[in-house]
Amino acid sequence: MKKILVLIIFITTCAVIVFALLYKNNSSKNISSCISCHGAIEVVSDTHKDITCIECHGGDELAFEKNASHKNMFGGKNPSDPKVWDKTCGKCHEYEVKRVSSTIMLTNTGIIKNTLAAWGQTDNKSLFSQNNIHTSYGDNGSIINISNIANNDNISADMYRKFCSGCHVGQEADMGYRGVHSSGCAACHFPYGEFGEYAGEDESMHGKYMHSVTHKMQSLPDDDVCLACHNRSGRIALSYSGFYDGNNALVPLKDGIPGPDLTSGLRNIRHFQADIHHTAGMECIDCHTSNEIMGDGYYYENMYNQVEISCESCHGSYTEKPKTKKEIKENTGSQNIKSTYAKDIPFGSNVVLTEKERPFSNVYERDGEFKLISKRSGIERDIKIITGTEAHNIKGHYNMECYSCHSASVIQCYGCHVEYNETETMFDYVKNQETKGSFKETEDIRTFFPFPLSYNQKGKISPVTPGCQTFLTHIDENGNVVENDKMVDFRGKPQMKYAPFYGHNTGKKAVSCEVCHSNTAFLGFGDSLFSYDNKTLTSAIKCDNCPVPLNSIYAIENGEFLSKSDIVRSGSKVLEKETMLKSIDAMKCIICHEKADEKYYNRDIDYEKILNDSTHKHLIN
């Protein structure tokens, strides 16, 4: 018996030694216990094919028993989780990890800051993150201090952690159908499909939940990846692709089932006009840069600080064409990431610059014409330049965002009713546990056209959307209603809030002059009515005892012009009365001269003088 036992030990030892030698000398490094179960698993990418499983995943590749081989794996099933970056992705991609660590896609600082501000529960100067970042560098080089939102115990912080924080590249989350995503690098580079289930060639993994569709990395994230997060709140991924979730009740709309399509949270989405860029075949990544999405190393307080592109970046303005710079360095701009694109910009081209004067990686000038190359398909597209076109030379329009006129729709949700119940519990994504206090949300009405206009953080007139109109019902731990449908305070008083917003639903045809200047909803009066006489706004309510409508930013009470709302972005503000009056005055000319003709509209108009001349006086009479 002892001889047999010794023989077994000897054979086993030899097998282990042979296996180890084969592994050590095998150039592809694919010999390991991992492939005994996962032999059909997809190769991550061509650049990762010579990397062993344990270099990314950890574990023990010499152990053939499942629990032993899986012991000490990095990040469990996801080695790209930020908690283990230093042991996994960061070993090879230190620069990218440092960038992503400060990107607003990971920190969520802007959402946190403005959520707390909209609830009147912060001084709007305190900065919070969803991560344990204590100090970082602002875009001006200054060191700034950031606190973890997990340590803030007010109601708005609790709501952020239980609602908003699920859409966050540092947090694995299942927000329902087509709303599943992983954390860290995998949140963007490993698509999780419709249900977050593996559907690749590895039979041992087939159907496993909270796994990517396959083990193959996607270097260039597609629009479905963006949709996993950007289908709520502003709903920009839906609007861009031509979908609108105006019906949340799952009422049968097509063939007896909800539809015509569904999205996360099993919401009905129906078709409407898609963004002109989407219709042309462009993806989100064709416009948005790596520095915007993955960060540029600086810590930004708001999304609009990190965004570096605008309509003018590619299309120019009335006075200037897009800025360009000859690219002659091989390690900057378009050249340092060219291996991931289907087609490169010709080396030495005049590359178009972003608003931060960094080179686009896929937009350039050739022989006086501007071109965009789609990153995934390699299709080259002509860019229309608006410089010198008369439709863009209108007096008073120079301080307007392009999308103020060219937005086909802007999603607006009015009357956000939040119930906070301390007798119940709810899962906290940041603390990663069930905690006291549950939230429920309902809304009164959702619209997408017309949309109100105000000044954004750049001082330009832009669309705004409710952000948010929060009416709070608070039930304490004893079941008592402490507050019932109370409008929360903002800047010291109860008022509605709006946020500047680009709805990502650009139309080739702009909103007509007549529609914009004659419809007072664009001025922020919503469903209110008012009288206009001799440059005086005299009434803005439908009846003497009617409350101000939810979609009205302004009111006129007893002849006094009042603002009932505020804009929740630094430097932004509501329209002035004088601006509204000028807009209304323009209808005196637009009613006959609707075409945006610079012959009439590229200068200030003296209405009293013109309307009393020989040409116009008899028409008016």
For each residue, the residues with C-beta under 8 A, 3 or more apart:
1: 4 5
2: 5 6
3: 6 7
4: 1 7 8
5: 1 2 8 9
6: 2 3 9 10
7: 3 4 10 11
8: 4 5 11 12
9: 5 6 12 13
10: 6 7 13 14
11: 7 8 14 15
12: 8 9 15 16
13: 9 10 16 17
14: 10 11 17 18
15: 11 12 18 19
16: 12 13 19 20 62
17: 13 14 20 21
18: 14 15 21 22
19: 15 16 22 23 31 62
20: 16 17 23 24 62
21: 17 18 24 25
22: 18 19 25 26 31
23: 19 20 26 29 31 32 61
24: 20 21
25: 21 22
26: 22 23 29 30 31
27: 50
28: 49 50
29: 23 26 32 50 51 52
30: 26 35 52
31: 19 22 23 26 35
32: 23 29 35 52 53 54 61 62
33: 36 37 60 61 62 63 64 69
34: 37 38 53 54 57 59 61 69
35: 30 31 32 38 39 41 53
36: 33 39 64
37: 33 34 66 204
38: 34 35 41 53 202 204 205
39: 35 36 202
40: 200 201 202 203
41: 35 38 200 201 202 205 215
42: 200 201 202 214 215 216
43: 46 48 49 215 216
44: 48 49 51 56 215 216 217
45: 48 49 216 217 219
46: 43 49
47:
48: 43 44 45 51 56 217
49: 28 43 44 45 46
50: 27 28 29
51: 29 44 48 55 56
52: 29 30 32 55 61
53: 32 34 35 38 56 57 59 61
54: 32 34 57 58 59 60 61
55: 51 52 91
56: 44 48 51 53 74 79 88 89
57: 34 53 54 73 74 79 88
58: 54 72 73 74 79 87 88
59: 34 53 54 63 69 70 71 72 73
60: 33 54 63 68 69 71 72
61: 23 32 33 34 52 53 54 69
62: 16 19 20 32 33
63: 33 59 60 68 69 71
64: 33 36 68 69
65: 68 69
66: 37 69 70
67: 70 71
68: 60 63 64 65 71
69: 33 34 59 60 61 63 64 65 66
70: 59 66 67 73
71: 59 60 63 67 68
72: 58 59 60
73: 57 58 59 70 76 77 79
74: 56 57 58 79 84 87 88
75: 78 79 80 81 83 84 88 184
76: 73 81
77: 73 210 211
78: 75 81 172 182 183 184 186
79: 56 57 58 73 74 75 84 87 88 89
80: 75 85 88 89 182 183 184 185 186 189 190
81: 75 76 78 84 85 172 182 183 184 186
82: 85 101 106 131 170 183 184
83: 75
84: 74 75 79 81 87 88
85: 80 81 82 88 89 90 97 101 184
86: 90 91
87: 58 74 79 84 90 91
88: 56 57 58 74 75 79 80 84 85 91
89: 56 79 80 85 92 93 96 97 184 185
90: 85 86 87 93 94 97
91: 55 86 87 88 94
92: 89
93: 89 90 96 97
94: 90 91 97 98
95: 98 99
96: 89 93 99 100 294
97: 85 89 90 93 94 100 101
98: 94 95 101 102 297
99: 95 96 102 103 291 294 295 296 297
100: 96 97 103 105 106 169 185 294 295
101: 82 85 97 98 106 131 133 295
102: 98 99 106 107 133 136 137 295 297 298 299 300
103: 99 100 106 107 169 293 294 295 306
104: 107 108 109 110 295 300 302 303 306
105: 100 108 168 169 293 294 295
106: 82 100 101 102 103 130 131 168 169 170 295
107: 102 103 104 129 130 131 133 146 299
108: 104 105 111 112 129 130 164 165 168
109: 104 112 113 127 128 129 146 299 300 301 302
110: 104 113 114 300 301 302 303
111: 108 114 115 160 164
112: 108 109 115 116 128 129 130 149 157 160 164
113: 109 110 116 117 122 124 126 127 128 301 302
114: 110 111 117 118 302 467 499 568 569
115: 111 112 118 119 156 159 160 164
116: 112 113 119 121 122 124 126 128 152 154 156 157 160
117: 113 114 120 121 122 124 490 568
118: 114 115 156 467 468 470 488 490 497 568
119: 115 116 154 155 156 470 488 489 490
120: 117 488 489 490 491 492
121: 116 117 154 155 156 157
122: 113 116 117 125 126 156
123: 126
124: 113 116 117 570
125: 122
126: 113 116 122 123 147
127: 109 113 144 145 146 147 301
128: 109 112 113 116 146 147 148 149 152 157
129: 107 108 109 112 132 133 146 147 148 149
130: 106 107 108 112 148 149 150 165 168 170 171 430
131: 82 101 106 107 148 170
132: 129 148
133: 101 102 107 129 136 146 148 299
134: 145 146
135: 143 144 145 146
136: 102 133 143 144 146 298 299
137: 102 141 142 143 144 297 298 299
138: 141 142 143 144 298 299 300 301
139: 298 299 300 305
140:
141: 137 138
142: 137 138
143: 135 136 137 138
144: 127 135 136 137 138 299
145: 127 134 135
146: 107 109 127 128 129 133 134 135 136 299
147: 126 127 128 129 151 152
148: 128 129 130 131 132 133 151 430
149: 112 128 129 130 152 157 160 161 165 430
150: 130 161 430 431
151: 147 148
152: 116 128 147 149 157
153: 157 158
154: 116 119 121 157 158
155: 119 121 158 159 420 437 472 474
156: 115 116 118 119 121 122 159 160
157: 112 116 121 128 149 152 153 154 160 161
158: 153 154 155 161 162 420 428 435 437 439
159: 115 155 156 162 163 164 418 420 439
160: 111 112 115 116 149 156 157 163 164 165
161: 149 150 157 158 164 165 428 429 430 431
162: 158 159 165 426 427 428 429 437 438 439
163: 159 160 166 439 441
164: 108 111 112 115 159 160 161 167 168 233
165: 108 130 149 160 161 162 168 171 429 430
166: 163 171 173 175 429
167: 164 173 175 229 230 232
168: 105 106 108 130 164 165 171 173 229 429
169: 100 103 105 106 181 183 184 187 188
170: 82 106 130 131 183 184
171: 130 165 166 168 183 429 430
172: 78 81 181 182 183 210
173: 166 167 168 179 180 181 429
174: 179 180 196 210
175: 166 167 179 180 228 229 232 264 265
176: 179 180 264 265 266
177: 194 195 262 263 264 265 266
178: 194 224 227 228 231 262 263 264
179: 173 174 175 176 228 229 231 263 264 265
180: 173 174 175 176 192 193 194 195 196 210 228
181: 169 172 173 187 192 196 225 228 229
182: 78 80 81 172 186 187 190 192 210 212
183: 78 80 81 82 169 170 171 172 186 187
184: 75 78 80 81 82 85 89 169 170 187
185: 80 89 100 188 189 190
186: 78 80 81 182 183 189 190 212
187: 169 181 182 183 184 190
188: 169 185 221 225 293
189: 80 185 186 217 218 219 221
190: 80 182 185 186 187 212 213 217 218
191: 212 213 218 221 222 224 225
192: 180 181 182 196 210 211 212 213 228
193: 180 196 197 199 212 213 224
194: 177 178 180
195: 177 180 209
196: 174 180 181 192 193 209 210 211
197: 193 207 208 209 211 213
198: 202 205 206 207 208 211 212 213 214
199: 193 206 207 213 214
200: 40 41 42 205 206 213 214 215 216
201: 40 41 42 214
202: 38 39 40 41 42 198 205 206 215
203: 40 206
204: 37 38
205: 38 41 198 200 202 208 211
206: 198 199 200 202 203
207: 197 198 199
208: 197 198 205 211
209: 195 196 197
210: 77 172 174 180 182 192 196
211: 77 192 196 197 198 205 208
212: 182 186 190 191 192 193 198 215
213: 190 191 192 193 197 198 199 200
214: 42 198 199 200 201
215: 41 42 43 44 200 202 212
216: 42 43 44 45 200
217: 44 45 48 189 190
218: 189 190 191 221 222 225
219: 45 189 340
220: 285 340 341 375 376
221: 188 189 191 218 225 226 284 285
222: 191 218 225 226 283 376
223: 226 227 237 240 241 283 284
224: 178 191 193 227 228
225: 181 188 191 218 221 222 228
226: 221 222 223 229 230 237 284
227: 178 223 224 230 231 237 238 241 263
228: 175 178 179 180 181 192 224 225 231 264
229: 167 168 175 179 181 226 232 237
230: 167 226 227 234 235 236 237 238
231: 178 179 227 228 235 237 238 245 263 264
232: 167 175 229 235 264 265
233: 164
234: 230 411 465 501 503 504
235: 230 231 232 238 239 245 411
236: 230 239 240 502 503 504
237: 223 226 227 229 230 231 240 241 284 504
238: 227 230 231 235 241 243 244 245 263 269
239: 235 236 242 243 244 275 409 411 503 504 505
240: 223 236 237 274 275 277 278 284 504 505
241: 223 227 237 238 274 275 278
242: 239 271 272 273 274 275 278 279
243: 238 239 261 263 269 270 271 272
244: 238 239 269 270 271 272 409 411 448
245: 231 235 238 248 263 267 268 269
246: 268 270 446 448
247: 250 251 253 267 268 270
248: 245 265 267 268
249: 268
250: 247 258 266 268
251: 247 258 268
252: 255 256 257 258 259
253: 247 258 259 260 268 270
254: 257 259 260
255: 252 259
256: 252
257: 252 254
258: 250 251 252 253 262 266 268
259: 252 253 254 255 262 268 270
260: 253 254 269 270 271
261: 243 268 269 270 271
262: 177 178 258 259 266 267 268 269
263: 177 178 179 227 231 238 243 245 267 269
264: 175 176 177 178 179 228 231 232 267
265: 175 176 177 179 232 248
266: 176 177 250 258 262
267: 245 247 248 262 263 264
268: 245 246 247 248 249 250 251 253 258 259 261 262
269: 238 243 244 245 260 261 262 263
270: 243 244 246 247 253 259 260 261
271: 242 243 244 260 261
272: 242 243 244 409 448
273: 242 408 409 505 507
274: 240 241 242 278 279 505
275: 239 240 241 242 278 279 408 504 505 506
276: 279 280 506 507 508
277: 240 280 282 286 287 506
278: 240 241 242 274 275 281 282
279: 242 274 275 276
280: 276 277 381
281: 278 374 377 379
282: 277 278 286 287 372 374 381
283: 222 223 286 374 375 376
284: 221 223 226 237 240 287 288
285: 220 221 288 293 375 376
286: 277 282 283 362 372 374 375
287: 277 282 284 309 314
288: 284 285 292 293 309
289: 292 293 308 309 354 358 360 361
290: 293 294 337 361
291: 99 294 295 296 306 308 354 356 358
292: 288 289 306 307 308 309
293: 103 105 188 285 288 289 290
294: 96 99 100 103 105 290 291
295: 99 100 101 102 103 104 105 106 291 298 306
296: 99 291 306
297: 98 99 102 137
298: 102 136 137 138 139 295
299: 102 107 109 133 136 137 138 139 144 146
300: 102 104 109 110 138 139 303 305 306
301: 109 110 113 127 138 305
302: 104 109 110 113 114 305 306 457 569 570
303: 104 110 300 306 307
304: 307 456 457 458 500 569
305: 139 300 301 302
306: 103 104 291 292 295 296 300 302 303
307: 292 303 304
308: 289 291 292 354 355 356 358
309: 287 288 289 292 313 314 354 355
310: 313 355 402
311: 314 315 401 402 403 406
312: 315 316 317 320 322 355 402
313: 309 310 322 352 353 354 355 360 363
314: 287 309 311 322 352 363 370 372 383
315: 311 312 322 383 384 385 386 402
316: 312 320 321 322 385 386 387
317: 312 320 386 387 392
318: 386 387 388 389 392 393 398
319: 387
320: 312 316 317 323 387
321: 316 370 385 387
322: 312 313 314 315 316 352 353 363 365 370 383 385
323: 320 352 353 357
324: 350 351 352 353 364 365
325: 350 351 353 357 359
326: 348 349 350 351
327: 332 333 334 335 345 347 348 349 350 351 359
328: 348
329: 332 333 335
330: 335 336 347
331: 335 336
332: 327 329 335 336 359
333: 327 329 336 351 358 359 360 361
334: 327 337 338 344 345 351 359 360 361 362 364
335: 327 329 330 331 332 338 344 347
336: 330 331 332 333
337: 290 334 340 341 361
338: 334 335 341 344 345 361
339:
340: 219 220 337 375
341: 220 337 338 344 361 362 373 375 376 378
342: 374 375 376 377 378
343: 373 378 380
344: 334 335 338 341 347 373
345: 327 334 338 349 351 361 362 364 373
346: 349 364 366
347: 327 330 335 344
348: 326 327 328
349: 326 327 345 346 364 365 366
350: 324 325 326 327 364 365 366
351: 324 325 326 327 333 334 345 359 360 363 364 365
352: 313 314 322 323 324 359 360 363 364 365 370
353: 313 322 323 324 325 357 358 359 360
354: 289 291 308 309 313 357 358 359 360
355: 308 309 310 312 313
356: 291 308
357: 323 325 353 354
358: 289 291 308 333 353 354
359: 325 327 332 333 334 351 352 353 354
360: 289 313 333 334 351 352 353 354 363 364
361: 289 290 333 334 337 338 341 345 375
362: 286 334 341 345 372 373 374 375
363: 313 314 322 351 352 360 370 371 372 373 383
364: 324 334 345 346 349 350 351 352 360 370 371
365: 322 324 349 350 351 352 368 369 370 371
366: 346 349 350 369 371
367:
368: 365
369: 365 366 382 383
370: 314 321 322 352 363 364 365 382 383 385
371: 363 364 365 366 380 381 382 383
372: 282 286 314 362 363 380 381 383
373: 341 343 344 345 362 363 378 379 380 381
374: 281 282 283 286 342 362 377 378 379 380 381
375: 220 283 285 286 340 341 342 361 362
376: 220 222 283 285 341 342
377: 281 342 374
378: 341 342 343 373 374
379: 281 373 374
380: 343 371 372 373 374
381: 280 282 371 372 373 374
382: 369 370 371
383: 314 315 322 363 369 370 371 372
384: 315
385: 315 316 321 322 370
386: 315 316 317 318 389 391 392
387: 316 317 318 319 320 321
388: 318
389: 318 386 392 393
390: 393 596 597 598 602
391: 386 394 510 596
392: 317 318 386 389 397
393: 318 389 390 598 601 602
394: 391 397 596 598 601 602
395: 398 601 602 603 604 605
396: 399 582 586
397: 392 394 400 405
398: 318 395
399: 396 459 460 461
400: 397 404 405 460 461 462
401: 311 404 456 460 461 462 463 502
402: 310 311 312 315 405 406
403: 311 406 407 462 463 502 503 506
404: 400 401 407 453 460 461 462 463
405: 397 400 402 510 511 516
406: 311 402 403 506 507 508 510 511
407: 403 404 410 451 463 502 503 505 506 507 511
408: 273 275 449 505 506 507
409: 239 244 272 273 448 449 451 503 505
410: 407 448 449 451 463 465 501 503 505
411: 234 235 239 244 446 448 465 503
412: 446 447 448 451 452 465 466 551
413: 416 443 445 446 465 466 468
414: 443 444 445 446 447 466 469 550 551
415: 443 444 445 469 471 550
416: 413 441 442 443 466 468 469 470 471
417: 441 442 443 444 471 473 485
418: 159 439 440 441 470 471 472 473
419: 439 440 441 473 475
420: 155 158 159 437 438 439 472 473 474 475
421: 424 437 438 439 440 475
422: 436 437 475 476 477
423: 475 477 478 479
424: 421 437 438
425: 434 435 436 437 438
426: 162 434 435 437 438 439
427: 162 433 434 435
428: 158 161 162 431 432 433 434 435
429: 161 162 165 166 168 171 173 432
430: 130 148 149 150 161 165 171
431: 150 161 428 435
432: 428 429
433: 427 428
434: 425 426 427 428
435: 158 425 426 427 428 431
436: 422 425 477
437: 155 158 162 420 421 422 424 425 426
438: 162 420 421 424 425 426
439: 158 159 162 163 418 419 420 421 426
440: 418 419 421
441: 163 416 417 418 419
442: 416 417
443: 413 414 415 416 417 446
444: 414 415 417 550
445: 413 414 415 550 551
446: 246 411 412 413 414 443
447: 412 414 551
448: 244 246 272 409 410 411 412 451 503
449: 408 409 410
450: 511 515 519 521 522
451: 407 409 410 412 448 463 464 465 503 521 522
452: 412 463 464 498 521 522 523 524 526 551 553
453: 404 461 462 463 464 522 523 524 575
454: 461 462 464 498 500 524 553 567 572 573 574 575
455: 459 460 461 462 500 567 572 573 574 575
456: 304 401 459 460 461 462 464 500 567 569 572
457: 302 304 500 569 570 571 572
458: 304 571
459: 399 455 456 571
460: 399 400 401 404 455 456
461: 399 400 401 404 453 454 455 456 575 579
462: 400 401 403 404 453 454 455 456 500 501 502
463: 401 403 404 407 410 451 452 453 500 501 502 503
464: 451 452 453 454 456 467 498 499 500 501 524 553 567
465: 234 410 411 412 413 451 498 499 501 503
466: 412 413 414 416 469 496 497 498 499
467: 114 118 464 497 498 499 501 568
468: 118 413 416 497
469: 414 415 416 466 487 496 497 550
470: 118 119 416 418 487 488 497
471: 415 416 417 418 485 486 487 488
472: 155 418 420 483 485 486 487 488
473: 417 418 419 420 481 483 484 485 486
474: 155 420 481 482 483 486
475: 419 420 421 422 423 479 480 481 482
476: 422 479 480 482
477: 422 423 436
478: 423
479: 423 475 476
480: 475 476
481: 473 474 475 484
482: 474 475 476
483: 472 473 474 486
484: 473 481
485: 417 471 472 473
486: 471 472 473 474 483 494
487: 469 470 471 472 494 495 496
488: 118 119 120 470 471 472 494
489: 119 120 492 493 494 495
490: 117 118 119 120 493 494 495 497 566 568
491: 120 495 566
492: 120 489
493: 489 490
494: 486 487 488 489 490
495: 487 489 490 491 564 565 566
496: 466 469 487 550 553 564 565 566
497: 118 466 467 468 469 470 490 565 566 567 568
498: 452 454 464 465 466 467 553 565 566 567 568 574
499: 114 464 465 466 467 567 568 569
500: 304 454 455 456 457 462 463 464 567 569 572
501: 234 410 462 463 464 465 467
502: 236 401 403 407 462 463
503: 234 236 239 403 407 409 410 411 448 451 463 465
504: 234 236 237 239 240 275
505: 239 240 273 274 275 407 408 409 410
506: 275 276 277 403 406 407 408
507: 273 276 406 407 408 510
508: 276 406
509:
510: 391 405 406 507
511: 405 406 407 450 515 516 522
512: 515 516 594
513: 516 517 586 590 594 596
514: 517 518 587 590 591 594
515: 450 511 512 518 519
516: 405 511 512 513 519 522 583
517: 513 514 522 583 584 586 587 590
518: 514 515 587 590
519: 450 515 516 522
520: 523 525 528 529 530 584
521: 450 451 452 524 525 526 527 551
522: 450 451 452 453 511 516 517 519 583
523: 452 453 520 554 575 580 583 584
524: 452 453 454 464 521 552 553 554 565 574 575
525: 520 521 528 529 530 540 552 553 554
526: 452 521 549 550 551 552 553
527: 521 542 549 551 552
528: 520 525 540 541 542 548 549 552 554 555
529: 520 525 539 540 541 542
530: 520 525 537 538 539 540 556
531: 537 538 539
532: 535 536 537 538 584
533: 536 538
534:
535: 532 581 585
536: 532 533 559
537: 530 531 532 540 556 561 577 580 581
538: 530 531 532 533 556 559
539: 529 530 531 556
540: 525 528 529 530 537 548 552 554 555 556 557
541: 528 529 544 546 548 555 556 557
542: 527 528 529 546
543: 546
544: 541
545:
546: 541 542 543
547:
548: 528 540 541 552 555 564
549: 526 527 528 552
550: 414 415 444 445 469 496 526
551: 412 414 445 447 452 521 526 527
552: 524 525 526 527 528 540 548 549 555 564
553: 452 454 464 496 498 524 525 526 563 564 565 574
554: 523 524 525 528 540 561 562 563 564 565 574
555: 528 540 541 548 552 562 564
556: 530 537 538 539 540 541 559 560 561 562
557: 540 541 560 562
558:
559: 536 538 556
560: 556 557
561: 537 554 556 577
562: 554 555 556 557
563: 553 554 566 574
564: 495 496 548 552 553 554 555
565: 495 496 497 498 524 553 554 574
566: 490 491 495 496 497 498 563 574
567: 454 455 456 464 497 498 499 500 572 573 574
568: 114 117 118 467 490 497 498 499 572
569: 114 302 304 456 457 499 500 572
570: 124 302 457
571: 457 458 459
572: 454 455 456 457 500 567 568 569
573: 454 455 567
574: 454 455 498 524 553 554 563 565 566 567
575: 453 454 455 461 523 524 579 580
576: 579 580
577: 537 561 580 581
578: 581 582
579: 461 575 576 582 583
580: 523 537 575 576 577 583 584
581: 535 537 577 578 584 585
582: 396 578 579 585 586
583: 516 517 522 523 579 580 586
584: 517 520 523 532 580 581 587
585: 535 581 582 588 607
586: 396 513 517 582 583 589 590 605
587: 514 517 518 584 590 591
588: 585 591 607 611
589: 586 592 593 600 601 605 607 610
590: 513 514 517 518 586 587 593 594
591: 514 587 588 594
592: 589 619
593: 589 590 597 600 601
594: 512 513 514 590 591
595:
596: 390 391 394 513 601
597: 390 593 600 601
598: 390 393 394 601 602
599: 602
600: 589 593 597 605
601: 393 394 395 589 593 596 597 598 605
602: 390 393 394 395 598 599
603: 395
604: 395
605: 395 586 589 600 601 610
606: 609 610
607: 585 588 589 610 611
608: 611 612
609: 606 612 613
610: 589 605 606 607 613 616
611: 588 607 608 616 617 620
612: 608 609 616 617
613: 609 610 616 617
614: 617 618
615: 619
616: 610 611 612 613 619 620
617: 611 612 613 614 620 621
618: 614 621
619: 592 615 616
620: 611 616 617
621: 617 618
